[in-house]
Amino acid sequence: MEDLTQGSIPKHLIKLAVPMAMGMLVHTLYLMTDLYFVGQLGDTSLAGVSAAANISMFVLALTQMLNVGTATLISHAVGRKDQNDANHLFNQSLFISQLLAIAVLAAGYLLTRPYMDNMTMDPEVKTEGAQYLYYFLPSLALQFCIVAMTAAMRGTGIVKPAMQVQMLSLLLNILLTPVLIHGWLTGYAMGTAGAGLASSLSALFSVLLLWRYFQRMEQYVSVNKVQLKPQLHTWKRLWKVGFPAGAEFFLMFTYMALVYWAIQGFGASATAGFGLGSRVMQALLLPAMAIAFALPAVAGQNYGAQQPHRVKDAFRYALIISCGLMTGLTLLCLWQPQLLLGSFSDDASVIAVSTVFLTTICFNFIPSGIIFSCSGIFQGVGNTWPSLWSSATRLVTFAVPLMWLTAQPDFYIEQVWYLSVTTVCVQSALSLFLVRRVLRPL
């Protein structure tokens, strides 16, 4: 355990953010690795995997409920020096993760075909996406166990072991993906299904390593068979904090699904181009997201220790660091977008869509950094509802105009990107307003 209630706040934020950024980069690189090797199969395969992989946003919404609830409440318990409560929360989170993993697997296999039917009108894209998703679903289910363990570490201020496990998992995924997709060494090419299977095997590897860590090394929280017995009161505590954050990611999934729905009439190249551009965008947003993910642990421990001035300082420093990083990445996208995109596809039409998307959507980066920091402070103080209201407002202001635009005879794809930039700017202003209201009474 690391005490975050003393010492330099910027130092704590950066120390926690660096391994978190590496961990999130690993998650993104899983998808980027798939896109790189799948891109060699053609734009139809790339479009199918891009559309299918969007379901990970829905699963991320569910994992985020568990992630935020576990990390926030454990950080509060650490701040109060209540080890028994921290350990109880961890074990209850671990039990919930197993239930959710089973539910996602069952629902995923039943709904894969209907989901792909709504993502694209192209029969070949549907087939490629479904093949990928059938083998990718175990990876999504295993994320719940991974999140339960890594969230507990984050709540206690420990993030390095999780990052190391994720790096090893990424290396395994990079080795397996070309072997399974193209049949290297084996002579049996699985195509898009191989990309999904590589991710699932790598996720299983992560779970086994993390489980071994908690059994042998972690001291502040550990697996306890007695505390694994379901406690509905604790579930409600985790749900109360985690639900708004998870619902926020569900709104993000809905936003992405709306974009795929709106652009499906432009063909497989547009779907593939958006999928590629959005994955690169996610990778570029990682520094700001890492600061935002470090913020709840710092703010949470200080909130539990009743040091409100350090909570406010943590938010201010997170905001400054995030906006500075995002300014540099915005300039990079405007200067050299091709440098970021060219390795993933040799289809000129796919790259053209991705380039326009990235050079437009990069104006979202600074507002997004603000939104992430606001979300982090809401999690830190244990009140995640304002973040949900902010995201819901963004979805409404995006969805209603989008539906009107798609009905117009002169609708063109760039209008979707312009609308996205506008609504994110509105959301960032609302989030700042809500943060001021939440922090004022402290």
PyMOL commands that set and color helices and strands:
alter all, ss='L'
color gray80, all
select helices_A, chain A and resi 9-39+43-53+55-79+83-119+123-155+160-182+192-216+232-266+268-284+286-304+308-335+337-341+348-380+385-406+414-439
alter helices_A, ss='H'
color red, helices_A
deselect
rebuild
show_as cartoon
